[in-house]
Amino acid sequence: MKVQLVGFGNIGQGFAQVLLKKTRSLRERYGIDLQVVSISDISGTAIDEKGLNLQKALATMEKTGKIIDYPGAKKISGLEAIEEVPADVVVEATPSNIETGEPGMSHMLKAFEIGKHVVTSNKGPLALSFKKLKEAASKTGVEFKYEATAGGAMPIINLARECLSGDDIIAIEGILNGTTNYILTGMHRKESPFDIVLRESQELGIAEADPSYDIDGIDTASKLVILANALMGMDVSYKDVRVKGIRRVTLEAVKLAKEEGYVIKLIGEVRNSRLEVSPRLVPVNHPLNVDGALNVAMFETDIAGEITIVGKGAGAIETNSALLSDIISIWRKRS
Ligand SMILES: NC(=O)c1ccc[n+]([C@@H]2O[C@H](COP(=O)([O-])OP(=O)(O)OC[C@H]3O[C@@H](n4cnc5c(N)ncnc54)[C@H](OP(=O)(O)O)[C@@H]3O)[C@@H](O)[C@H]2O)c1
């Protein structure tokens, strides 16, 4: 199966690392022979229709940080690579843009138009125009897989689709952003104010230099929209979510909650067609009380009742568990 990688940052390079480790077991377990035939970043595209040397691609990034420095790479964009290079699957891992969905939106639509499957970790396009993307994929009969967009390594979508396929999902609630969970856990444990814990998280590389996407709840809201559309048959976009982030969570509130046996967590919830992201009180012994940068999602269903899943919501390697399982699922379905 020929794969095109568009976006070669943390996730893209993680994908290459995971493939280098898994090539043999993928062949032995599933009979898949995966070849990465192109890798694009903003600088250009490395192409080899027989399969690129992934070690060389990673070494190039370590040396110069640009894929254009891979021997023979061309100054063509990711979009042009999707159009021009023959392949079965596009792995889309460019930055998430919640305002326009670009560049991921154009990459995905182009891939669907010319009959390529898409596997992605990029939530922006899905949080904006899920229905449009689904329709574009079904028009040409290709697969659209996005397990990595909501909850990183946590198999939320596949769990619901495969294991809860006979249930109706009444509600989903959870912690879908590791950075905010890390900050709130730090405030609770160390009894330190928001600003101090945020600064520590930035120094550790857990929070971004501009943390607004996480702490203002935008990231959680995007993931909630994807889950609502994908698992509850809704047709909503990011603009339909009532969002309140954690900037205003004071140390006094955290301490008061602690005294009463609660923690404060940034919870995303979809229930009764309403989508909401807000800081909430969670009892310390409740399944949603997970520590550090962990994510958690709880399904409320009509038959199984409550099901909770916990895992790593991000990570260059961990998130690739989801991308890889999507690729394997396409392979199984198509072969
Ligand atoms: N990191 C995580 O743990 C994680 C977890 C779940 C989901 N995600 C999502 O996965 C996606 C990738 O995340 P990341 O952490 O790998 O981001 P990243 O490190 O910023 O990498 C983004 C990559 O996309 C490339 N790019 C940007 N614009 C492009 C364009 N127009 N055409 C081709 N390539 C382009 C960048 O190239 P340059 O470097 O040349 O600019 C870079 O190689 C994001 O949507 C993110 O939200 C990330």
The ligand as an ORCA input file, in Angstrom:
! r2SCAN-3c Opt
* xyz 0 1
  N       1.546     16.497     18.419
  C       0.580     15.730     18.941
  O       0.775     15.038     19.936
  C      -0.763     15.640     18.252
  C      -1.735     14.755     18.758
  C      -2.964     14.625     18.095
  C      -3.200     15.395     16.963
  N      -2.248     16.273     16.510
  C      -2.530     17.034     15.300
  O      -1.716     16.511     14.241
  C      -1.326     17.552     13.349
  C       0.195     17.614     13.270
  O       0.704     17.911     14.557
  P       2.258     18.103     14.808
  O       2.430     18.157     16.281
  O       3.021     17.115     14.015
  O       2.478     19.554     14.166
  P       3.846     20.191     13.696
  O       4.981     19.581     14.441
  O       3.667     21.653     13.705
  O       3.988     19.702     12.172
  C       3.211     20.202     11.143
  C       3.851     19.838      9.821
  O       3.022     20.288      8.767
  C       3.825     20.971      7.796
  N       3.019     21.903      7.041
  C       2.466     23.083      7.417
  N       1.795     23.628      6.393
  C       1.926     22.772      5.344
  C       1.485     22.780      3.996
  N       0.744     23.766      3.507
  N       1.818     21.738      3.207
  C       2.581     20.711      3.670
  N       3.030     20.664      4.935
  C       2.708     21.676      5.767
  C       4.889     21.642      8.649
  O       5.957     22.005      7.805
  P       7.063     23.076      8.322
  O       7.699     22.461      9.521
  O       7.971     23.169      7.150
  O       6.305     24.320      8.642
  C       5.211     20.473      9.588
  O       6.037     19.550      8.921
  C      -1.956     18.836     13.902
  O      -3.140     19.071     13.201
  C      -2.221     18.511     15.362
  O      -3.297     19.238     15.892
  C      -1.053     16.395     17.120
*
